Structure formats: structure tokens, C-alpha cells
Amino acid sequence: MAVVFRTTKLFKLMVTLTIFTAVSSAKPVRAEELGPPVGVTAPDIGKRLDQTGMPRTLTDAMGSKGLVLMFFRSADWCPYCQAQLIDMNSGAAEIEKRGYRIVALSYDSPEILKTFADKRHISFTFLSDPKSEVIDLYKLRDPQYPPGNRAYGVPRPIIFILDKNGVIRTKLYEESFKVRPPVSAVIGAIDAFGTKG
């Protein structure tokens, strides 16, 4: 019995080390390599259901000066996403004062998004992409999750800031999904290119 236990522990350790080596040896992706590049018009997402079940487009959600488009993993099971969404909500009024609105998109169902939005009193729009069609259109699918994994189809989390014409003005992204750009960075980016235009 002791031999079996040691073998099982050794096997688990080997699997853990293999996974760690595979993940740590993967080349980090930089923001400029992720999704559509800065300076192009953001791909049209068509109509997607928001957290209330209403079909919305990016144009519908756009503020007078532009849009903050967030891709995140899940409001249901990802604590890093939940924290980011709450943080973003804390600066939503400041972002709207600048003429921008926030849209957050994930593969979650409208029901999951509504539950989270209601519980956390989120003031901005969520969009549901349950088949990851928009996520794939933007080339953001995280390849590390195989079919059958609950995270299969999630995007790498990233924020695009679009101008009123739908052109991507900047992207905010961190190499680790555990670290997210704070809302202060979003506001700072809006202010920085707002003074240039």
C-alpha cells in the first residue's frame, strides 16, 4: 500500500512538473500580437444578447466618443474576472463622463451574466458569446484549454478602446490571466489619446 501511495504521489508530481514546464516554456503573448491591431476598425460582432436577453451591437453600445470593449473569461467561476469587472464598475461613471461606454464580453450565458451584474450592481453592458464566435473572430481563444474543459472557448483577457468610428485606438493586456489592467489604466489611456485627437 505504501508503494502504491508513493507511486501515485510521484506520478502526480511528474504530471504537475510537466504541466508547469509546458506553461512556463510557452512564449508569452504581447498585447500588440493579440487580436486585431491598433489602427484598424474592430471586427463587427453582429448582434449578441446582453445580460437582459436583448440583442445588441457594438454600435448600439457605443458612447458619443467611443467604447471600452473588454474580453474576459467568466463571471461565473473566474475570480480574477470577477475582481476586474467590479474594479471596472468603480470607474464606469468616469469613463462615461469622457463619452465612452463599457461592454464586457465572455462565453457566459445571459443568465450567468445577469446574475453577476445584479449581485454586484454592475452598471455596464455584458454580451454573451456562448459559442465563442466573437472570441474566435478576434483571434483571442486561449489555446491551453481542450474540449471538455470548462474553460474551453474562453478568451485571453484583453481590453480594446475604440473611437466613435469603431477604430481600435489602444489595447490593454497583461501576460498572466491573473493580472488585469486596472480601471485607472483604462481612464489614463482614454485621457492620453483624447488629448492627441
Secondary structure, 3 states (H helix, E strand, C coil): CHHHHHHHHHHHHHHHHHHHHHHHHCCCCCHHHCCCCCCCECCCCCCEEECCCCEECHHHHCCCCEEEEEECCCCCCCHHHHHHHHHHHHCHHHHHHCCEEEEEEECCCHHHHHHHHHHHCCCCEEEECCCCHHHHHCCCECCCCCCCCCCCCCECCEEEEEECCCEEEEEECCCCCCCCCCHHHHHHHHHHHHHHC
